[in-house]
Amino acid sequence: MDAYIFDAIRSPRGKGRPDGALHEVTAVALSAQMLDALAGRNGLKGPVVEDVIWGNVTQVGEQGGCLARSAVLASGLDQGIPGLAINRFCASGLEAVNLAAAQAAALGGGWIAGGVEMMSRVPMGSDGAAIAVDPSLAMGTGFVPQGISADLIATEYGFTREDVDALAVESQRRAAEAWAQGRFAHSLIPVRDRNGLMILEHDEYMRPGTDMATLAALKPAFREMGEVMPGFDKVALMKYPHLERIRHVHHAGNSSGIVDGAAAVLVGSKAWGAARGLKPRARIRAVARVGTEPTIMLTGPVPVTERVLKSAGLTIGDIDLFEVNEAFAAVVLRFQQAFGVDPAKVNVNGGAIAMGHPLGATGAMILGTLLDEMERRDQALGLATLCVASGMGAATVIERL
């Protein structure tokens, strides 16, 4: 694929609630800051990119309309650059990059891709979703909330409460170590107000003191909705009748954090970059997406990884580093189990359990984190993947140059 990554940046992640540091910032304002930072770092002036492809999940209110175009107009980018807003739920940011890569390979030129989610300002689920609110679709597909799906994965594949809590503790430890060693410094863009005053320059959600005892004190978050009202466990068990019951092991401490954030990636053909004196950092070897069974929902990273590796002509053993979005601990554990991957190669700088999951931005964030770490370790091949609501998966393989 003739598509290359020239740069990747992200904002710090703020707590996704009214007392979070980024609560005062709108989605369009944060997106515009990322676009301006990316353009400034790479000397982009005039209508030099073909499009801005921008993921965001809750496309309502101030995140509604075509947020991508609004962000272009709010930024210093040339007004001749259009914008495309996309939504593949949690994989929106990565899918934006994948779409940009496919167009760069087919058409040439340069593209900006990424995403944003201001979860403190536009609550998750406030846009509604047919699969959840339309009874005929919900009943026909066996819809359950994602927390029930995560517990279903843990039950189906044998992960205990201790297993999921241990992964969460390790995510916190790795994130704290990465911050202490400055591993995010190259790509992190501090958020400032219109007067240039600092709003946030670090990932605000982390809890570095988390240990197994701390997590053991937390009650399972999805037991009541599963077992009592409205009884989603029964729905799940209709699809998985070989299970006697759903074991509820997930809670706030081993699930992804609700946060605000944005990320942007500069993608283009080699010729486009060369014409502007830009040196590519990585080549996008292959991209993929799949649909999966919608009740268990969050198993997409496994089949989409199989597909993207086949497309790239690679095996799992060829990949040096992995970023698997920590939507819930069981998602990552299932990925490691399915492929026999060494946990020391997965989410080496922590993940969304420690730092949070700003829905539409996360895919672009983890791709940038992956590339930074490949450069730091002098490694060649990396794979980023996410599970997706309603049963999908997305993945990208990159080769460092």
C-alpha positions in Angstrom: 0.0 0.0 0.0 1.5 3.4 -1.0 0.3 5.2 2.1 2.6 6.6 4.7 2.4 8.2 8.2 4.3 11.4 8.4 3.3 12.5 11.8 0.9 11.6 14.7 -0.1 13.8 17.7 -2.6 13.7 20.5 -4.0 15.8 23.3 -3.7 14.7 26.9 -6.8 13.0 28.2 -9.0 14.8 30.7 -11.5 13.3 33.1 -14.8 13.0 31.3 -16.9 14.8 33.8 -17.8 18.4 34.7 -14.8 18.7 37.0 -12.4 17.4 34.4 -9.7 19.8 33.1 -11.0 19.8 29.5 -14.7 20.3 30.3 -14.5 23.9 29.3 -13.2 23.0 25.8 -15.6 22.1 23.0 -15.0 19.2 20.5 -14.6 21.7 17.7 -12.1 23.8 19.6 -10.0 20.8 20.7 -10.1 19.4 17.1 -9.0 22.7 15.7 -6.0 22.8 18.2 -4.9 19.4 17.0 -5.2 20.4 13.3 -3.2 23.6 13.9 -0.5 21.7 15.8 -0.2 19.1 13.1 -0.1 21.7 10.3 2.5 23.8 12.3 4.8 20.9 12.9 4.8 19.9 9.3 4.7 23.3 7.5 1.4 22.7 5.9 0.1 25.9 4.3 -2.7 26.4 1.9 -5.0 23.6 0.5 -2.2 21.1 0.7 -4.2 18.1 2.0 -7.1 16.6 0.2 -9.4 16.1 3.2 -9.8 16.0 6.9 -11.4 12.7 8.0 -12.5 12.9 11.6 -14.0 10.3 13.8 -16.5 11.0 16.6 -19.0 8.7 18.1 -21.7 10.7 19.8 -22.7 12.9 16.8 -25.3 15.1 18.5 -25.4 18.7 19.7 -22.0 20.4 19.6 -20.5 17.2 18.2 -23.2 16.9 15.5 -23.3 18.1 11.9 -20.1 17.5 10.1 -17.7 18.1 12.9 -14.7 17.6 10.6 -15.6 20.5 8.4 -16.4 22.7 11.5 -13.0 21.9 12.9 -11.3 22.9 9.6 -13.1 26.2 9.7 -12.3 26.8 13.3 -8.6 26.1 12.7 -6.0 27.9 10.7 -6.3 25.4 7.8 -7.2 26.6 4.4 -11.0 26.8 3.9 -10.5 25.0 0.6 -9.9 21.8 2.6 -13.2 19.8 3.1 -14.0 17.6 6.1 -15.7 14.2 6.5 -17.1 13.0 9.9 -17.3 9.3 10.4 -18.6 6.9 13.1 -17.4 3.4 13.6 -18.0 3.6 17.3 -14.8 3.0 19.3 -12.7 2.4 16.1 -13.7 5.8 14.5 -10.3 7.3 15.0 -8.5 4.3 13.5 -11.0 3.9 10.7 -10.4 7.6 9.8 -6.7 6.8 9.3 -7.5 3.6 7.4 -9.8 5.5 5.0 -7.2 8.2 4.5 -4.6 5.5 3.8 -6.8 3.8 1.2 -7.5 7.1 -0.5 -3.8 8.2 -0.4 -2.9 4.8 -2.0 -5.5 5.1 -4.7 -5.5 8.8 -5.4 -2.2 10.1 -4.0 -2.0 13.3 -2.1 -2.1 14.0 1.6 -4.8 13.6 4.2 -5.3 14.4 7.9 -7.2 11.8 9.9 -8.1 11.3 13.5 -10.9 12.0 15.9 -12.3 13.6 19.1 -14.7 12.8 21.9 -15.6 15.3 24.7 -17.4 12.8 27.0 -17.7 15.4 29.7 -19.8 17.6 27.5 -21.6 15.2 25.2 -22.5 12.1 27.3 -22.0 8.7 25.7 -25.3 7.3 24.4 -27.0 10.7 24.2 -27.4 10.3 20.5 -29.5 7.1 20.8 -28.8 3.9 18.8 -31.3 1.8 17.0 -29.7 -1.4 18.2 -30.4 -0.3 21.8 -33.6 1.6 21.5 -35.6 -0.1 18.7 -37.2 -3.2 20.4 -37.5 -5.2 17.2 -33.8 -4.8 16.4 -32.6 -5.2 20.0 -34.6 -8.4 20.5 -33.7 -9.7 17.1 -29.9 -9.3 17.6 -29.7 -10.2 21.3 -28.6 -6.7 22.3 -26.9 -6.3 25.7 -24.8 -3.4 27.0 -21.1 -3.7 26.5 -20.4 -4.4 30.2 -22.5 -7.5 29.9 -20.6 -8.5 26.7 -17.3 -8.0 28.5 -18.4 -10.3 31.3 -19.7 -12.8 28.7 -16.2 -12.9 27.2 -14.7 -13.5 30.6 -17.1 -16.3 31.3 -16.8 -17.9 27.8 -13.0 -17.9 27.8 -12.3 -18.5 31.4 -11.0 -15.3 32.8 -11.4 -14.8 36.6 -11.8 -11.6 38.6 -8.1 -11.9 39.6 -7.1 -12.1 35.9 -9.0 -9.0 34.8 -7.9 -7.1 37.9 -4.2 -8.0 37.4 -4.3 -6.7 33.8 -5.8 -3.4 35.1 -3.1 -3.1 37.8 -0.4 -3.7 35.1 -2.0 -1.1 32.8 -1.7 1.5 35.6 1.9 0.6 36.4 2.9 0.7 32.7 1.2 4.1 32.1 2.8 5.6 35.2 6.2 4.4 34.1 5.7 5.7 30.5 4.8 9.1 31.9 7.8 9.1 34.3 10.1 8.3 31.4 8.6 10.9 29.1 7.6 8.4 26.4 4.6 10.4 25.3 6.5 13.7 25.0 7.1 13.6 21.3 3.5 13.4 20.3 1.6 15.1 23.2 0.2 18.5 22.4 -0.8 20.4 25.6 -4.2 22.0 25.6 -4.3 25.8 26.1 -7.1 28.3 26.2 -7.5 31.2 23.7 -5.1 33.3 25.8 -2.4 30.7 25.6 -2.8 29.7 29.2 -2.3 26.0 30.0 -5.4 23.9 30.6 -4.0 20.4 30.6 -0.6 18.8 29.8 -0.9 15.3 31.2 -3.3 12.4 31.2 -5.6 13.3 34.1 -7.4 10.0 34.6 -4.6 7.8 35.8 -4.5 6.2 39.3 -0.9 5.1 39.7 -1.4 3.7 43.2 -3.9 1.1 42.1 -3.2 -2.4 43.4 -5.1 -5.7 43.6 -6.4 -4.9 47.1 -7.9 -1.6 45.8 -9.6 -3.3 43.0 -10.8 -6.3 45.0 -12.9 -3.8 47.1 -15.0 -2.7 44.0 -18.3 -4.4 43.3 -19.0 -5.8 39.8 -20.5 -2.9 37.8 -22.8 -4.9 35.6 -24.2 -7.6 37.9 -27.5 -5.8 38.7 -28.4 -5.0 35.1 -27.5 -8.6 34.2 -29.2 -10.5 37.0 -32.0 -8.2 38.2 -33.3 -5.4 36.0 -33.7 -5.6 33.1 -32.0 -9.0 33.2 -29.6 -8.9 30.3 -27.9 -12.1 31.4 -30.9 -14.0 30.2 -30.6 -12.4 26.8 -26.9 -13.3 26.5 -27.5 -16.9 27.7 -30.1 -17.4 24.9 -27.2 -16.9 22.5 -24.7 -18.9 24.7 -26.9 -21.6 26.3 -23.9 -23.8 27.1 -23.0 -21.4 29.9 -24.8 -21.9 33.2 -24.5 -18.2 34.1 -22.6 -15.0 33.4 -19.8 -14.4 35.9 -19.6 -10.6 36.5 -16.0 -9.6 36.9 -15.7 -6.1 35.4 -16.0 -2.8 37.3 -14.8 0.8 36.9 -11.2 -0.2 37.8 -10.7 -2.8 35.0 -12.8 -1.1 32.3 -11.8 1.9 30.2 -12.1 5.3 31.6 -14.5 8.0 30.4 -12.4 10.9 29.2 -12.1 13.8 26.8 -9.4 13.9 24.1 -8.4 14.2 20.4 -5.7 12.9 18.1 -4.6 13.6 14.5 -2.4 11.7 12.0 -0.9 13.0 8.8 -1.1 10.4 6.0 -0.2 10.6 2.4 1.6 9.1 -0.6 5.4 9.0 -0.6 5.4 11.4 -3.6 3.2 13.9 -1.8 5.5 13.9 1.2 8.7 14.2 -0.9 7.3 17.2 -2.7 7.0 19.0 0.6 10.2 17.8 2.2 8.4 15.5 4.6 10.1 12.2 5.7 7.7 9.3 6.3 7.9 7.7 9.7 6.0 4.5 8.8 4.3 2.7 5.9 0.8 1.5 6.4 1.1 -2.2 5.3 -2.5 -3.2 5.6 -5.9 -2.2 7.1 -9.0 -4.3 7.8 -12.4 -4.3 9.4 -14.9 -7.1 10.2 -18.3 -7.6 11.7 -18.8 -10.1 14.5 -21.6 -11.7 16.6 -23.3 -8.7 18.2 -24.2 -10.1 21.6 -20.7 -11.0 22.7 -19.8 -7.9 20.6 -16.2 -7.2 21.7 -14.3 -10.1 20.2 -13.6 -8.3 16.9 -9.8 -7.8 17.6 -9.2 -11.5 17.0 -10.8 -12.0 13.5 -9.8 -8.6 12.3 -6.2 -9.3 13.2 -6.3 -12.6 11.3 -7.7 -10.7 8.3 -5.2 -7.8 8.4 -2.2 -10.1 8.8 -3.3 -12.2 5.8 -3.7 -9.0 3.8 -0.2 -7.9 4.8 1.4 -11.3 4.2 2.5 -11.6 7.8 2.0 -13.9 10.7 1.4 -13.0 14.3 5.0 -13.8 15.1 6.2 -11.1 12.7 4.6 -8.3 14.8 7.0 -6.7 17.3 4.4 -4.6 19.2 0.7 -4.5 19.7 -1.8 -1.9 20.8 -5.1 -3.5 21.7 -7.6 -1.0 23.1 -8.4 -1.8 26.7 -12.2 -1.2 26.4 -12.4 -3.9 29.1 -9.7 -6.1 30.6 -11.2 -9.3 29.1 -10.9 -7.9 25.6 -7.1 -7.8 25.8 -6.9 -11.1 27.7 -8.9 -12.8 24.9 -6.6 -11.3 22.2 -3.5 -12.6 24.0 -5.1 -16.0 24.6 -6.3 -16.4 21.0 -2.8 -15.7 19.5 -0.5 -16.8 22.3 1.0 -13.3 22.3 3.5 -12.4 25.0 1.8 -9.8 27.2 5.1 -8.0 27.3 4.4 -7.0 23.7 0.9 -5.7 24.3 0.1 -2.1 25.4 3.6 -1.7 26.8 2.8 1.9 27.9 -0.5 1.2 29.5 -3.9 1.6 27.9 -7.4 2.9 28.2 -8.0 1.3 31.6 -5.3 3.6 33.0 -5.5 6.6 30.8 -9.1 6.5 29.4 -10.9 5.9 26.2 -12.1 9.1 24.4 -14.2 7.0 22.0 -13.8 8.7 18.6 -10.1 9.6 19.2 -8.7 6.4 20.7 -7.9 4.6 17.5 -5.7 7.4 16.2 -4.2 7.8 19.7 -3.1 4.2 20.0 -1.7 4.2 16.5 0.5 7.2 17.4 1.6 5.6 20.7 2.5 2.4 18.8 4.6 4.3 16.3 6.4 6.3 19.0 7.3 3.1 20.9 8.4 1.3 17.7 10.8 4.1 17.1 12.0 4.2 20.7 12.7 0.4 20.6 14.0 0.4 17.0 11.4 -2.2 16.0 9.9 -2.8 12.6 6.3 -4.0 12.7 3.3 -3.0 14.8 -0.4 -3.7 14.9 -3.2 -1.6 16.4 -6.7 -3.0 16.9 -9.9 -2.2 18.7 -13.2 -3.9 19.5 -16.3 -2.1 18.4 -19.8 -1.7 19.7 -22.6 -3.8 18.1 -20.0 -6.4 17.0 -17.2 -5.1 14.8 -13.4 -4.9 14.7 -10.8 -2.7 13.1 -7.0 -3.1 12.7 -4.0 -1.5 11.1 -0.5 -2.9 10.5 2.4 -0.4 10.2 6.0 -0.8 9.2 8.5 1.7 10.6 10.8 3.3 8.1 
